[in-house]
């Protein structure tokens, strides 16, 4: 036997078979961490962004509530009046909306168009003869289980004068980016019944004006 035959036979014995190589690949852990991270990164970051968005949304909701309380207090004390021929305190609907926008501007920005014509922010300020007459439900475009709010019914501005009983409600459509659960649990949906891309922030207060001069 020649020496080169001995060497080739030794190489054949040294080389692993195809099945052995497959088993080595299957047992290999090279790159496993990168693959696991790639699989888990998307849901992980999705959850993180959803948490952050929920935090910002709750902050915006608190701003809307605080703005409602602040402006209703000014209405109650006569710092803001309507149709009383008092140039220092009288506000029309648009001026009142702008004042509300100023209160929430830290997080929610209202354009001049939004202040004039509501598309996301709706303010409903009305006077009633008694507290029992104040509505307890949100006006909707229909009686369907999933119906949108009635934009006309929630955009009134007719506060009363001294000692009048009033209600102020604020609605804001908060746009949703990563929260995939909230659109499915809300009953406020577009007219076509599709899944909404926003949820409705609502703040309500009822009060009797002071007997201001």
C-alpha positions in Angstrom: 0.0 0.0 0.0 1.3 3.4 -0.9 1.8 6.2 1.6 -0.7 8.4 -0.1 -3.3 5.7 0.1 -2.7 5.6 3.8 -3.1 9.3 4.1 -6.4 9.4 2.1 -7.8 6.6 4.2 -6.9 8.6 7.3 -8.6 11.7 5.9 -11.8 9.7 5.2 -11.8 8.5 8.7 -11.2 11.9 10.1 -14.0 13.6 8.1 -17.4 13.3 9.9 -20.3 11.8 8.0 -23.2 13.9 6.7 -25.4 12.8 9.6 -22.7 13.7 12.1 -22.4 17.2 10.6 -26.2 17.7 10.9 -26.1 16.6 14.5 -23.4 19.2 15.1 -25.4 21.9 13.5 -28.5 21.0 15.6 -26.4 21.0 18.8 -24.7 24.3 17.9 -25.8 27.4 20.0 -23.9 29.9 17.9 -26.3 32.9 17.2 -29.1 31.5 19.4 -29.2 34.7 21.5 -29.5 36.9 18.4 -32.4 34.7 17.1 -34.2 34.7 20.4 -33.8 38.5 20.7 -35.2 38.9 17.1 -38.2 36.8 18.0 -38.9 38.6 21.3 -37.9 42.2 20.4 -41.0 43.1 18.5 -43.6 42.1 21.2 -41.3 43.4 23.9 -41.0 46.9 22.4 -44.6 46.9 21.5 -45.6 46.4 25.1 -43.1 49.0 26.2 -44.6 51.6 23.8 -48.1 50.6 24.8 -47.3 51.3 28.4 -45.7 54.6 27.6 -48.7 55.6 25.4 -51.1 54.6 28.1 -49.2 56.8 30.6 -49.4 59.8 28.2 -53.1 59.2 27.6 -53.8 59.2 31.3 -51.9 62.4 31.6 -53.9 63.9 28.9 -57.1 62.7 30.5 -56.1 64.3 33.8 -55.4 67.6 31.9 -58.9 67.5 30.4 -60.4 66.9 33.9 -58.4 69.7 35.4 -59.3 72.1 32.6 -63.0 71.3 33.0 -62.8 72.0 36.8 -60.8 75.2 36.2 -63.2 76.7 33.6 -66.3 75.5 35.4 -65.1 77.3 38.6 -64.6 80.5 36.6 -68.2 80.1 35.3 -69.5 79.5 38.8 -67.8 82.6 40.2 -68.6 84.9 37.3 -65.0 85.2 36.1 -66.4 84.0 32.8 -69.9 85.0 31.7 -72.0 84.7 28.6 -74.3 87.2 27.0 -74.4 89.5 30.0 -73.0 92.6 28.3 -69.9 92.5 30.5 -66.9 93.1 28.2 -64.4 92.1 30.9 -65.8 88.6 31.5 -68.1 87.8 28.6 -66.9 85.0 26.3 -68.4 83.5 23.2 -68.2 79.9 22.2 -64.9 80.2 20.3 -63.2 82.3 23.0 -64.2 79.7 25.6 -62.9 76.9 23.5 -59.6 78.8 23.2 -59.4 79.2 26.9 -59.9 75.5 27.3 -57.2 74.8 24.8 -54.8 77.0 26.7 -55.4 74.9 29.8 -54.5 71.6 28.1 -51.7 72.9 25.8 -49.0 71.1 27.9 -49.9 67.8 26.2 -52.8 68.5 23.8 -52.3 71.1 21.1 -55.4 72.8 19.6 -54.9 74.5 16.2 -56.8 77.7 15.4 -59.1 75.6 13.2 -59.8 73.2 16.1 -60.6 76.1 18.4 -63.1 77.5 15.9 -64.6 74.2 14.6 -64.5 71.1 16.8 -63.2 67.9 15.2 -61.5 66.3 18.3 -62.4 68.6 21.2 -66.0 69.1 22.1 -67.3 71.3 24.9 -70.8 71.2 26.1 -71.9 73.9 28.5 -75.6 74.2 29.2 -77.9 75.6 31.9 -80.8 73.7 33.5 -83.7 74.5 35.7 -82.8 71.8 38.3 -80.0 69.3 38.9 -82.4 66.4 38.1 -82.8 67.7 34.5 -79.1 67.2 33.8 -78.5 64.3 31.4 -76.6 61.3 32.7 -75.8 59.7 29.3 -73.6 60.7 26.4 -75.6 61.9 23.3 -75.1 59.6 20.4 -76.1 59.7 16.7 -78.2 56.6 17.2 -79.4 54.0 19.7 -77.1 51.3 18.4 -74.9 49.5 20.8 -71.8 50.9 19.0 -72.5 54.5 17.9 -70.5 57.7 17.7 -71.2 60.8 19.8 -73.6 63.4 18.4 -71.2 66.2 17.6 -74.0 68.8 17.4 -75.5 67.8 20.8 -72.1 68.0 22.6 -71.0 71.4 21.2 -73.4 73.8 22.9 -72.4 76.9 24.8 -75.3 78.4 26.7 -74.2 78.9 30.4 -76.6 80.7 32.7 -76.1 83.7 34.9 -76.0 84.1 38.7 -77.5 81.2 40.7 -78.2 79.2 37.6 -77.6 75.5 37.5 -75.1 74.4 34.8 -73.4 71.4 33.5 -70.0 71.4 31.6 -68.8 68.3 29.7 -65.6 68.0 27.8 -64.9 65.3 25.2 -61.6 64.7 23.5 -60.8 62.1 20.8 -57.3 60.8 21.8 -55.5 59.1 18.9 -54.3 55.6 19.6 -51.0 54.3 18.1 -50.0 51.1 19.9 -52.8 50.3 22.4 -54.6 47.5 20.5 -56.9 46.6 23.4 -58.7 50.0 24.0 -60.3 50.3 20.5 -62.1 47.0 21.1 -63.5 47.8 24.5 -64.9 51.2 23.7 -68.5 51.5 22.6 -67.9 54.9 20.9 -67.3 54.0 17.3 -67.5 55.7 13.9 -70.7 55.8 12.0 -69.7 52.9 9.7 -69.1 50.7 12.7 -65.4 50.2 12.1 -62.8 49.8 14.9 -61.9 53.3 16.1 -58.4 54.7 16.0 -59.0 56.8 19.0 -60.8 56.6 22.4 -63.0 59.2 24.0 -61.8 61.2 27.0 -64.8 62.5 29.0 -64.9 65.0 31.9 -68.1 66.2 33.5 -69.0 68.6 36.2 -72.3 70.1 37.4 -72.6 73.2 39.6 -74.7 76.1 40.6 -73.4 79.6 40.0 -72.7 81.9 42.8 -74.9 85.0 43.2 -72.2 87.2 41.7 -73.1 90.8 40.8 
